[in-house]
Amino acid sequence: MSEALTVTFLGTGTSQGVPPIGCKCDVCLSQNPKDKRLRSSIYLQYKDKSLVIDTGPDFRYQLLREGINDIDAVLFTHEHRDHTGGLDDVRPINFNHNQKRIPVYCHKRVLDAFKLQYSYFFQEVPYPGIPLVDFHLIHENEPFEVIGLPIEPIEVLHYRLPVLGFRFGKFAYITDANFISEQELAKLVGVEVLVLNALRRTPHISHFTLEEATELALGIGAKQTYFTHMSHQIGFHDAVCSELPDGIDLAYDGLKVVIE
């Protein structure tokens, strides 16, 4: 890619966000805004177009916070509600941009889940005012293109659930994983900026721990790695960053990264 890609982290938190409701731990009571994490999502800008990866339950607020009033496409990693729960909030974008329809890219399994989660999208006689979206199927082994960006899917495992990460040239985004095969890791050779999930310090059945993610990041060897999808159990943002090797940091909500 000859054009710069700008990545904005809309959210970097786990499924409950940080703080989760009712928690009074030191991290959740922190006054550092980098310790407040909405559900994981990123916003990509390329040339004059934009793409969102995942629309979690905080999607409306995330767009308002960042002053985003238009998007050109949505791409989904998997069907869990902390990644899909905000899709209905594309409606104002439809309304404010001359009934603009928004293409949505996802695996067939995710589309099947949407037919249950958002059954009113699929009625023969649509209810007035539903989101105007067009679904496009993607496949784990087939590169594709959205908003002029070539995209290579990377299949990872979230316990036993296949989840798609994505490579955009020098940039790759992987969330909700605890296993990546050697075949899929080979797709990350040469990546310069990597985003990888790191839930907490102690073992988890479906997410990389901080230690596991660090080891994996060092093996991939990107110039810069950012961790995302973090719970309050990972600790304070600044303290954790001070422990990590050079070139590896925790992402935070609102962080912007430009990849030339």
N, C-alpha and C positions, 0 to 999 in steps of 0.2 A: 504494500500500500504506500503510495506516495503522499497521500493526504494524512493529516494528523487525525487521530481518533481520541476523543475526549470521553473519559469515563467518570461518571458521578455516582458515588455510592449513596443510594437512596436509603438503604437500611443495611445494617451489619449484624443484626441480632438473630437469636434462635427463635423457635416457634412461639414462645411466650413473650418475646421481647425482653428488654432490660430497662427498667425493673419489671419483673413479673408482678402481677397484681398481689398486693398484700405483703411483699417481701420487705423486710427491714434490715437486711444485711448491710455491711459497710459499703459494698460496691453499689448496691441499689440506692443508698442514701448519699452517694457521692455527688458533689456539686460540679464535678468536671463534666462538661457536656459530652466528652468522648466516651464516658461511661454509660451514656443513654443510647440504647440501640433499638431501632425499629426493626421490623421483619425484613429479611434480606431481599434486596433488589438492586439492580444497577440501571443507569440511564446512559446510553451511548449516543454520541453525536459524531456524525461523519459527513463532511461537506455540509450540505444544507438539510440533511435528514437526521432523524433520531429513532432510536430503538430502545425499548425497555425489556429487560430480562426479568420476568416474574412480577406479578402484581399481587402482593400480599394484602392482608387486612388493613395495613397502614397506607395503602397506595394513595388514597385521596390526600391525606395530610402530607405525604412525601412530595407530591407534585406542588401543592400549595407552598410548602416550605422552600422549595427550590425555584419557585416562580416559573414552573413549566406549564404552558397552556396548550401544547400541541405535541403529539407523538405520531410517528409514521408507521410503526409496527410494534408488535409485542411478540416475544419469544419465550417459551416456557421450558423449564428444566424437567419438571415432573408435576404430578397432580396433587400433592399435599396442600391442604388449605392455607398453610402459612405462606405458600407461594402463588396461590390462585385466587384467594378470597376477595381481591379487590377489582376483579375484571369488570364488574358492573360500573365502576367509576370512570370508564372511558366515555360514558354518555355525554358529559359536558363538552368533551372534545368533538364528538359527533355534532352536537347542537351548535357549538360556537364556530365551527368551520364548515358551514354549508352542508350539513348532513354527511360529512366525510366518513367513509367506511374505513375501518382499520383492519389490516390483515393481521391474523394471529397464527403463529407458527408453532406446531407442537407435534409430538408423537401420537400415533393413533390411540394408544392406551390413555393418553391424557385427554384426547378428544372424547373418548368414551366416558371418562370421569366427568368432563364438563356437561355431558348430556344428562347426568344425574345432578350435579351441583347446580347447574344453571338450566334446568329443563325448559324454562320459559323462553330461552333463546331459540329453541328448536320447534316451537309449536307451528302447526300448519298455517294457522291464522295468527300472526304475531301480535302480542299485546302492544298497544301504542307506547312508544318511548323506550323500547328495549335497546340495549347497545347495538350499534351497527358494526358488526365485525364479520370478517370472512375467514374461515378456518382453512389452513393449508397444512397438509401432513408433511412431516419430515421423518427421515429414517436414520437410524444410528450409524449406518455405514456409508451414507451418501452425503458428500459436501453439497451445500446449497448457497444461495445468495439472497440477502435481504438488504434493502436500501443501498445497494451497490457494494455491500461488504461481502466478500467471500467468507463462508463459515464452515468450519470442519467440526462435526459432532465428536464428542469424546464420551464413550459410555463408561460410567462408573457404577459401583454398587452402593446403595444406601441400605445396609443389611442385605436383604434379598431383592430389594426393589431396584430395577435399572433406572438410573437418572442420567440425563444428558448434561455434560459440560460442553463448552464451546470454545473453539480457537478462532480468533480473528487476526490472522497474520502474526504480529509480534505479541499479541495479548491473548490470554486464555482465562476463562472463568469456570471454576468448578465449585459447586456447593453441594451439601448433603451427600457426603461420601465417606465410606470407611474402607474401600478397596478400589484400586485401579490396576488392571492387568498390565503385564509388560507390553502387550500389543497396543493398548490404549496409551500407555505412558510414552511410547515411541512417537505418538502424534504431538507430544509437547517438546520435542527436541528443538532447540533454538528459540523457544519463547523467551521474550525479554521481560515482560510483566505478567506475573501469574497471580491469580486470586484463588485461594484454597480455603475450604472450611476447616475450622479448628474450634470445636465446641467448648471444651473445658480441659482441666488437667487430668482428671480421673477417667478410666476407661468407659466407653459407651458402646452400645450394641450396634449403632448405625452411623456414627460420626467419628472422624479422626480426632484424637486428643491433640493438645498443644504440642506434646513431644512427637507424636506420630506425624503431624503436619509439618513440623520443623524438619524432621529427618527426610520426609518426602521432598520438601522444597529444596533442601540442600542437594538431594540427588538429581532433581530436575535442573537445577543450576540457573534459574532465571536471574537476571540482574537485580530485579526487585520482586519480592513476593509480599502480598498482603493477605492476612487472614480475615475471614468473615464468618458469619453464622455462629456468633459467639454467645455463650450464656454468661450470666453474672458469676458463675463458678470459675470462670477463667481468671478473675482477679481484676485489679485496677489497670486501666489502659496504659498509663505512663509506666507503672512498675513492670508490667509484662514486656513492654517494648524495650525497656532497659536490659532485660534478660536475654533478648533474642539476638541471634547472630546478625552481623552487618548484612543489609539487603533484605531483611525480613522484618516486617512490622505488622501490627494490628491495623486494619482499616478502621474507619469511624464514619458515622453518618455525616454526609455532606462533603467528604473528601473528594477532591477532583484530581484526576491523573491524566496527563496528556501523553499519548504514545505517538511519536513521530514516525 
